[in-house]
Amino acid sequence: MDDLLSRTRAAVWHPCTQMKQLEAVPPLAIARGEGAWLIGVDGRRYLDAISSWWVNLFGHCNPRINAAIVDQLGRIEHVMLAGATHAPVVELSERLARLTGLGHAFYGSDGASATEIALKMSAHFWRNAGRTEKNAFVSLQNGYHGETVGALSVTDIPLFKDTYAPLLRHSAQVPTPDARLAEPGESAEAYALRCAAVLEAHLAEHAATTAAFIVEPLVQGAAGMAMYHPVYLARARELCDRYQVHLIADEIAVGFGRTGTLFACEQAAIRPDFICLSKGITGGYLPLSAVLTTDAVYAAFYGDATARGFLHSHSYTGNPLACRAALAVLDIFESDRVVDANRLKAQEFTRALAGVAAHPRAGHFRQAGMIWAFDVTAARPGFSSRFHRAALEQGVFIRPIGNTVYVMPPYVTSADAMRALAATLLACLERPDI
């Protein structure tokens, strides 16, 4: 293991990491995975409490997803999607269209790519419509949509954004409906409507130059699992319709059952103009993202002029192996009635976490579907690293966001594992050195 750690420090540049910190806090050296568990090179087991950055839905080495990929390996591993097509990408596009109510799917390889695609499509739509002035974007305060240049332009997390500010295009931010920010006695719904009023005022003034409003539906992940009332989405849909602005739903982290419905937008009974999907789409197996949009948007690009088309591409667009993994994921959702089963699991897991919710250091305990979070009061600098190390000592892989501890486990996590996770969280909260 020591050799692997020294080699990774020498050769690998890890993401979202100050590499010098790996000298004091080495990365977890993983040999294999099994269900909800990661197994280290030393044989120790760790509960993957955050689904390996929110991507794993049905456990590591899932036999049904494995089988689909192996079958596809014997057929075609990849063919470019410009000038060619294949059965997995067609079937996946058809199924996603039925599930979202949106049409043609455009593919990328990660969440930030999906954001870039949606932003470019929206601005290009308005250009094709003869409204070239509509090329600005608005997003929520504390929102996160990826770290490529376009995606970072609509992100509002200073840690990621400030260094690259000279490279970014300006975008506007409106208040987040994060229920933690409501006034004493103000309901989450009332606060969401108050925030929506600010969005309305912004669009009333800037609709002529605004292409789209992009939002993480119901849960803002990088903001510390900020959760808000669905009425905000319903109101945003009304306002975008009134002011002729696209609504982009960034369901990259919250899609595929994370918030209690297959897609978070369902809880507001709305259909966005664009939906961005990634992370759980392949069950954590292979890089894939998709953007689906309306027939009206698609039609605006259809014509004889090449420049009118959407000239955007990725070498591995619609990769057959990734599409087969995604199809296997959708099969599991359907055959195992996963969304229904998760509603019962969420209730059981919330009961298991009752002691955590009641702990004096745990503030704003909250839950949406299969996501749980709380904020640790009076957390000292370095809290997240200390909590991470303490949890590892007890066999739990978890990475707090600032002073927010969150749990987003694979859907195959057992009740016993959740009870053990709750005990670990309580033990960490009880330690005064954390």
Backbone torsions as a table, in degrees:
resi	resn	phi	psi	omega
1	MET	NA	-42.4	179.9
2	ASP	-58.2	-37.3	179.4
3	ASP	-65.8	-41.7	179.3
4	LEU	-64.0	-40.8	-179.7
5	LEU	-67.8	-40.1	178.8
6	SER	-67.8	-35.7	178.7
7	ARG	-69.2	-39.2	179.7
8	THR	-67.1	-37.5	177.7
9	ARG	-66.4	-30.9	-177.2
10	ALA	-83.1	-26.6	-169.5
11	ALA	-121.9	-22.8	-173.2
12	VAL	-108.5	132.8	173.0
13	TRP	-99.7	104.7	-173.2
14	HIS	-77.2	146.3	-177.3
15	PRO	-74.2	149.8	176.8
16	CYS	48.0	44.8	-173.0
17	THR	-139.6	132.2	165.5
18	GLN	-82.6	107.5	-169.1
19	MET	-59.2	-29.0	179.1
20	LYS	-61.7	-29.2	-178.9
21	GLN	-67.5	-19.1	179.2
22	LEU	-68.7	-15.7	175.3
23	GLU	-67.6	-36.8	-179.6
24	ALA	-92.9	-34.4	-178.5
25	VAL	-125.2	86.8	-176.9
26	PRO	-67.3	151.1	177.4
27	PRO	-67.7	156.0	179.3
28	LEU	-73.6	120.8	-178.5
29	ALA	-85.9	110.2	-173.1
30	ILE	-105.1	134.1	178.1
31	ALA	-99.3	-37.8	-178.3
32	ARG	-163.0	175.1	178.3
33	GLY	-132.5	156.5	-177.6
34	GLU	-152.5	105.8	-178.5
35	GLY	62.4	-128.4	-179.0
36	ALA	-84.8	8.7	-171.7
37	TRP	-114.2	141.3	168.6
38	LEU	-100.8	139.6	-177.2
39	ILE	-120.6	119.5	-176.3
40	GLY	-73.5	166.6	179.1
41	VAL	-65.0	-18.5	176.8
42	ASP	-91.6	3.8	177.8
43	GLY	90.6	-8.3	178.9
44	ARG	-69.8	145.4	-178.9
45	ARG	-104.6	139.9	-179.9
46	TYR	-132.1	128.6	175.8
47	LEU	-69.7	125.4	-179.3
48	ASP	-82.3	78.8	-170.8
49	ALA	-72.8	-10.2	180.0
50	ILE	-123.2	20.6	172.8
51	SER	52.4	38.6	177.4
52	SER	50.8	59.7	-178.0
53	TRP	67.9	38.7	167.0
54	TRP	75.5	16.0	-175.4
55	VAL	-100.0	-28.0	-170.8
56	ASN	-86.1	121.9	-179.8
57	LEU	-102.0	-44.7	-169.5
58	PHE	-118.0	26.2	173.7
59	GLY	90.8	156.6	178.0
60	HIS	-74.8	143.8	-179.7
61	CYS	55.0	47.3	178.1
62	ASN	-68.7	124.2	-173.1
63	PRO	-62.8	-32.9	-178.0
64	ARG	-73.5	-39.4	177.2
65	ILE	-71.1	-39.7	175.3
66	ASN	-53.7	-48.2	-176.0
67	ALA	-63.1	-39.1	-179.7
68	ALA	-64.5	-42.0	-179.6
69	ILE	-68.1	-41.9	179.0
70	VAL	-61.8	-41.6	178.4
71	ASP	-62.4	-42.2	-179.6
72	GLN	-67.3	-32.4	178.3
73	LEU	-57.9	-30.6	179.3
74	GLY	-82.0	-0.1	-177.4
75	ARG	-112.8	-69.9	176.4
76	ILE	-156.1	128.8	-178.0
77	GLU	-85.0	-35.3	177.5
78	HIS	-165.8	144.4	168.8
79	VAL	-147.1	141.8	-178.6
80	MET	-61.4	144.2	-176.0
81	LEU	-92.1	-4.8	172.0
82	ALA	-86.7	108.4	179.9
83	GLY	89.7	1.2	177.8
84	ALA	-146.0	165.6	175.1
85	THR	-149.8	174.6	-179.9
86	HIS	-158.1	162.2	-172.5
87	ALA	-61.4	-44.5	-177.1
88	PRO	-60.0	-40.6	-178.3
89	VAL	-71.0	-34.1	178.3
90	VAL	-68.5	-47.5	-179.1
91	GLU	-63.9	-42.3	179.4
92	LEU	-63.0	-42.8	179.7
93	SER	-62.3	-41.7	178.5
94	GLU	-63.2	-42.4	-177.6
95	ARG	-71.6	-39.2	177.4
96	LEU	-65.2	-35.8	177.5
97	ALA	-63.0	-42.7	178.9
98	ARG	-64.7	-36.9	-176.3
99	LEU	-76.0	-32.9	-174.8
100	THR	-100.8	-19.3	-173.9
101	GLY	77.5	11.6	178.9
102	LEU	-114.3	158.8	-170.6
103	GLY	-90.0	-127.4	-170.7
104	HIS	-50.2	136.1	179.9
105	ALA	-100.5	134.2	174.5
106	PHE	-113.1	133.8	-170.0
107	TYR	-109.7	145.1	170.8
108	GLY	-131.7	-160.9	-175.9
109	SER	-122.1	-0.6	177.8
110	ASP	-163.3	174.0	-175.5
111	GLY	-63.4	-44.8	179.7
112	ALA	-60.1	-37.7	176.8
113	SER	-61.0	-40.5	178.7
114	ALA	-62.7	-42.0	177.4
115	THR	-60.7	-47.0	178.9
116	GLU	-56.6	-44.5	-178.8
117	ILE	-60.8	-47.5	-177.7
118	ALA	-64.3	-42.4	179.5
119	LEU	-63.3	-46.0	-179.3
120	LYS	-65.5	-41.5	179.0
121	MET	-60.7	-43.6	-178.5
122	SER	-62.2	-51.0	-179.3
123	ALA	-62.7	-38.8	-179.5
124	HIS	-68.7	-35.6	175.9
125	PHE	-56.7	-49.9	-178.0
126	TRP	-65.7	-34.3	176.3
127	ARG	-62.9	-46.1	179.0
128	ASN	-64.0	-26.7	178.6
129	ALA	-83.2	2.3	179.0
130	GLY	82.3	16.1	-178.9
131	ARG	-118.7	66.7	-173.7
132	THR	-65.2	-19.2	179.7
133	GLU	-72.3	-17.2	179.9
134	LYS	-86.0	83.5	-178.6
135	ASN	-138.1	12.7	178.8
136	ALA	-99.1	162.4	-177.3
137	PHE	-131.5	153.0	175.9
138	VAL	-129.0	143.4	179.9
139	SER	-143.4	178.5	-178.9
140	LEU	-86.2	147.1	168.4
141	GLN	-57.6	141.2	-179.4
142	ASN	67.8	12.7	178.9
143	GLY	-76.2	157.1	178.0
144	TYR	-136.8	128.9	-178.3
145	HIS	-134.9	11.3	178.6
146	GLY	122.3	173.1	-170.7
147	GLU	-121.3	7.1	167.7
148	THR	-74.5	168.3	-167.3
149	VAL	-62.1	-45.3	179.0
150	GLY	-67.0	-44.8	179.8
151	ALA	-63.9	-38.3	-179.9
152	LEU	-68.6	-26.0	178.9
153	SER	-64.5	-28.5	178.7
154	VAL	-104.4	6.6	174.9
155	THR	-89.3	150.4	-177.9
156	ASP	-131.8	48.5	175.7
157	ILE	-115.0	104.7	-173.4
158	PRO	-54.3	-36.1	-178.4
159	LEU	-57.0	-38.6	-179.7
160	PHE	-86.2	-31.8	-165.1
161	LYS	-94.7	-37.3	-167.9
162	ASP	-60.0	-42.2	-177.1
163	THR	-59.5	-33.6	-173.7
164	TYR	-102.6	12.4	-176.7
165	ALA	-50.9	-40.1	-179.5
166	PRO	-63.7	-18.7	-177.8
167	LEU	-91.4	-11.3	-166.7
168	LEU	-98.8	151.6	173.9
169	ARG	-85.4	139.2	-179.0
170	HIS	-66.0	140.0	170.7
171	SER	-136.6	162.1	-179.5
172	ALA	-98.7	146.6	175.6
173	GLN	-120.4	141.4	176.3
174	VAL	-116.7	160.3	-173.4
175	PRO	-56.9	139.4	176.2
176	THR	-75.3	140.0	176.0
177	PRO	-82.7	15.8	176.9
178	ASP	-43.3	115.4	-173.4
179	ALA	-62.0	-20.2	178.5
180	ARG	-65.6	-19.4	-175.7
181	LEU	-94.2	1.5	178.6
182	ALA	-64.3	150.7	176.2
183	GLU	-69.6	154.7	176.3
184	PRO	-52.9	129.0	-179.7
185	GLY	85.0	-8.4	179.8
186	GLU	-89.2	129.6	-179.3
187	SER	-73.3	160.4	177.0
188	ALA	-60.6	-37.2	179.4
189	GLU	-66.5	-45.4	-179.7
190	ALA	-63.0	-40.6	179.4
191	TYR	-66.4	-39.6	178.7
192	ALA	-61.2	-40.6	178.8
193	LEU	-68.3	-35.8	177.0
194	ARG	-63.9	-41.0	177.3
195	CYS	-67.0	-37.6	179.4
196	ALA	-63.2	-30.2	177.5
197	ALA	-64.3	-33.6	177.4
198	VAL	-70.5	-39.5	175.0
199	LEU	-59.7	-42.7	179.1
200	GLU	-59.8	-45.3	-180.0
201	ALA	-62.3	-39.7	179.4
202	HIS	-64.2	-46.6	-178.1
203	LEU	-68.0	-35.0	178.4
204	ALA	-59.0	-33.8	-178.2
205	GLU	-89.5	-32.4	-169.2
206	HIS	-120.2	10.2	-176.5
207	ALA	-57.8	-33.7	-176.4
208	ALA	-63.0	-23.6	-179.1
209	THR	-115.1	3.2	-176.2
210	THR	-99.2	125.2	177.5
211	ALA	-82.8	-46.5	-172.4
212	ALA	-156.6	156.5	170.2
213	PHE	-110.6	122.6	-179.9
214	ILE	-109.7	136.2	-173.2
215	VAL	-147.2	144.6	168.8
216	GLU	-86.2	112.6	-175.3
217	PRO	-68.5	125.5	172.1
218	LEU	72.2	-36.3	-176.7
219	VAL	-137.1	123.3	173.8
220	GLN	-96.1	104.8	-170.2
221	GLY	-63.2	-60.4	-175.2
222	ALA	-68.6	-14.1	176.2
223	ALA	-78.1	4.1	-178.4
224	GLY	96.0	41.1	-178.2
225	MET	51.1	52.1	176.6
226	ALA	-71.7	122.4	-176.2
227	MET	-112.1	145.3	-177.8
228	TYR	-144.3	167.6	-174.1
229	HIS	-74.6	140.7	-179.1
230	PRO	-62.6	-18.0	-179.8
231	VAL	-59.8	-26.9	178.2
232	TYR	-62.8	-42.4	179.7
233	LEU	-65.7	-41.8	179.0
234	ALA	-61.1	-43.4	179.4
235	ARG	-67.6	-39.9	178.5
236	ALA	-61.5	-38.7	177.7
237	ARG	-61.9	-45.1	178.9
238	GLU	-60.1	-44.5	-176.8
239	LEU	-68.7	-40.7	178.7
240	CYS	-64.1	-37.5	176.1
241	ASP	-64.6	-45.4	-176.4
242	ARG	-63.0	-40.5	-173.4
243	TYR	-99.9	8.2	178.3
244	GLN	55.4	58.2	177.0
245	VAL	-127.8	136.6	178.4
246	HIS	-69.6	146.4	172.6
247	LEU	-108.8	116.8	178.3
248	ILE	-103.9	119.0	177.4
249	ALA	-96.4	111.2	177.0
250	ASP	-86.4	89.8	-180.0
251	GLU	-98.7	24.3	-177.4
252	ILE	-57.0	-46.9	-178.8
253	ALA	-91.8	-31.2	-170.7
254	VAL	-98.3	-7.9	179.7
255	GLY	-73.7	172.5	177.4
256	PHE	60.4	48.2	167.2
257	GLY	90.3	-2.4	-172.9
258	ARG	-64.2	-33.9	-175.5
259	THR	-99.1	6.0	177.4
260	GLY	110.3	-14.4	171.3
261	THR	-127.0	163.4	-175.6
262	LEU	-56.5	-45.1	173.5
263	PHE	-125.0	141.2	-175.0
264	ALA	-61.5	-33.7	-178.7
265	CYS	-59.1	-23.7	180.0
266	GLU	-60.3	-30.4	-176.9
267	GLN	-72.3	-14.8	174.1
268	ALA	-105.7	2.0	179.5
269	ALA	55.0	44.6	178.7
270	ILE	-124.4	160.5	171.5
271	ARG	-120.5	120.1	178.0
272	PRO	-74.1	171.5	174.4
273	ASP	-80.7	-29.9	175.5
274	PHE	-136.8	141.8	171.2
275	ILE	-125.9	129.5	179.2
276	CYS	-102.7	127.2	-177.7
277	LEU	-126.9	143.1	174.1
278	SER	-168.1	-144.8	179.4
279	LYS	43.9	-97.4	-173.4
280	GLY	-70.8	-2.8	-174.4
281	ILE	-58.7	-32.5	177.0
282	THR	-108.0	13.9	179.8
283	GLY	69.9	18.0	179.7
284	GLY	87.7	15.6	-175.7
285	TYR	-93.1	-53.8	-172.0
286	LEU	-136.5	149.9	-180.0
287	PRO	-66.2	126.9	177.8
288	LEU	-162.8	140.4	169.9
289	SER	-141.0	159.6	-179.6
290	ALA	-144.1	145.3	171.8
291	VAL	-122.6	124.2	175.9
292	LEU	-113.6	145.2	-177.5
293	THR	-141.7	-179.1	-175.5
294	THR	-79.5	162.9	176.2
295	ASP	-63.5	-32.9	-179.3
296	ALA	-65.3	-40.9	177.1
297	VAL	-65.1	-46.2	-179.7
298	TYR	-58.2	-42.8	-176.2
299	ALA	-64.1	-28.6	-178.4
300	ALA	-68.0	-17.5	-179.7
301	PHE	-98.8	-8.7	-171.6
302	TYR	-85.8	122.1	-179.8
303	GLY	175.8	-171.9	-177.4
304	ASP	-83.6	-29.2	-175.1
305	ALA	-78.2	125.5	179.5
306	THR	-59.0	-40.5	-177.2
307	ALA	-66.0	-18.1	177.7
308	ARG	-78.0	-20.1	179.4
309	GLY	-75.6	168.8	-179.3
310	PHE	-88.5	97.2	-173.5
311	LEU	-90.5	75.8	-179.3
312	HIS	-138.5	141.9	-177.8
313	SER	-156.3	158.8	170.4
314	HIS	-132.0	141.5	-177.0
315	SER	-55.7	-37.6	-176.2
316	TYR	-102.6	25.7	178.0
317	THR	-52.7	127.0	175.7
318	GLY	62.5	35.4	-178.5
319	ASN	-53.1	129.6	-176.3
320	PRO	-59.1	-39.2	179.7
321	LEU	-63.9	-44.6	179.7
322	ALA	-65.7	-39.7	179.1
323	CYS	-64.9	-38.3	177.3
324	ARG	-65.6	-38.6	176.2
325	ALA	-62.0	-42.9	179.7
326	ALA	-64.0	-39.2	178.0
327	LEU	-64.4	-38.1	176.8
328	ALA	-64.2	-38.9	176.9
329	VAL	-60.7	-46.7	179.6
330	LEU	-64.6	-35.2	176.0
331	ASP	-60.9	-43.3	-179.6
332	ILE	-65.4	-42.9	176.8
333	PHE	-55.0	-44.2	-175.9
334	GLU	-73.8	-50.5	-174.0
335	SER	-69.9	-33.3	-177.4
336	ASP	-97.7	3.1	-179.4
337	ARG	47.1	54.5	-170.3
338	VAL	-61.9	-43.3	-177.2
339	VAL	-61.6	-42.9	177.6
340	ASP	-64.2	-44.3	-179.5
341	ALA	-63.5	-37.2	-179.2
342	ASN	-67.1	-29.7	178.0
343	ARG	-61.7	-40.9	177.6
344	LEU	-70.1	-41.2	178.1
345	LYS	-62.1	-41.3	-177.9
346	ALA	-60.9	-40.4	177.9
347	GLN	-63.9	-44.4	-179.2
348	GLU	-65.7	-42.8	-179.0
349	PHE	-68.5	-35.9	178.0
350	THR	-63.5	-38.9	175.9
351	ARG	-63.1	-39.0	179.5
352	ALA	-63.8	-28.1	-177.6
353	LEU	-95.0	10.8	-177.2
354	ALA	-59.5	-38.6	179.2
355	GLY	-64.9	-36.3	176.9
356	VAL	-66.3	-44.8	-179.5
357	ALA	-59.1	-33.0	-176.9
358	ALA	-88.5	-5.2	-176.3
359	HIS	-67.8	138.7	-176.7
360	PRO	-62.1	-22.1	179.1
361	ARG	-87.4	-9.8	-176.0
362	ALA	-98.2	108.1	178.6
363	GLY	-105.7	154.1	177.2
364	HIS	52.7	45.1	175.4
365	PHE	-59.9	131.7	-175.0
366	ARG	-146.8	159.5	-176.6
367	GLN	-151.0	139.0	172.3
368	ALA	-140.3	109.3	-178.7
369	GLY	58.9	-119.7	-178.6
370	MET	-102.2	36.0	175.6
371	ILE	-127.9	129.8	175.8
372	TRP	-127.6	145.4	-179.8
373	ALA	-155.2	155.4	172.3
374	PHE	-153.5	156.9	-179.9
375	ASP	-106.2	132.2	-179.3
376	VAL	-87.7	119.0	-176.8
377	THR	-72.7	146.3	177.6
378	ALA	53.5	36.8	178.2
379	ALA	-70.2	132.9	-179.7
380	ARG	-85.3	159.4	177.5
381	PRO	-52.4	140.0	-178.2
382	GLY	85.4	7.5	-176.8
383	PHE	-56.5	-48.2	-172.9
384	SER	-60.6	-39.7	180.0
385	SER	-67.8	-41.5	180.0
386	ARG	-65.7	-41.9	179.8
387	PHE	-65.1	-42.0	178.9
388	HIS	-58.4	-46.9	-178.6
389	ARG	-67.0	-39.5	-179.5
390	ALA	-65.8	-38.6	178.6
391	ALA	-68.0	-38.8	177.3
392	LEU	-58.7	-38.1	179.0
393	GLU	-58.9	-26.1	-179.0
394	GLN	-105.4	14.1	173.2
395	GLY	82.8	30.0	178.3
396	VAL	-128.0	128.0	176.8
397	PHE	-97.6	110.3	-176.6
398	ILE	-148.3	145.0	-177.1
399	ARG	-134.5	98.2	179.1
400	PRO	-60.1	154.9	173.5
401	ILE	-104.2	103.8	-174.6
402	GLY	61.0	-122.9	178.8
403	ASN	-98.2	11.2	178.4
404	THR	-97.7	123.5	173.2
405	VAL	-99.7	127.7	-179.7
406	TYR	-131.6	156.1	179.4
407	VAL	-127.4	124.5	178.0
408	MET	-140.9	72.2	-171.1
409	PRO	-80.3	162.4	171.3
410	PRO	-57.8	151.9	-177.2
411	TYR	-68.7	-14.1	179.9
412	VAL	-88.2	3.0	179.9
413	THR	-63.1	133.5	-177.6
414	SER	-83.1	162.9	177.3
415	ALA	-63.0	-37.5	178.2
416	ASP	-63.2	-41.4	179.0
417	ALA	-64.9	-38.2	178.3
418	MET	-67.0	-37.1	177.0
419	ARG	-65.8	-39.2	176.7
420	ALA	-66.1	-38.0	176.7
421	LEU	-62.9	-44.1	178.3
422	ALA	-59.4	-41.6	179.0
423	ALA	-63.4	-38.5	178.0
424	THR	-65.1	-45.2	179.0
425	LEU	-59.2	-43.5	179.0
426	LEU	-63.8	-42.3	180.0
427	ALA	-62.6	-39.0	179.0
428	CYS	-68.4	-39.7	179.1
429	LEU	-65.0	-30.2	-178.4
430	GLU	-76.3	-15.6	-176.9
431	ARG	-81.2	118.3	-178.1
432	PRO	-67.9	-20.6	-179.4
433	ASP	-80.4	-5.1	177.4
434	ILE	-101.6	NA	NA
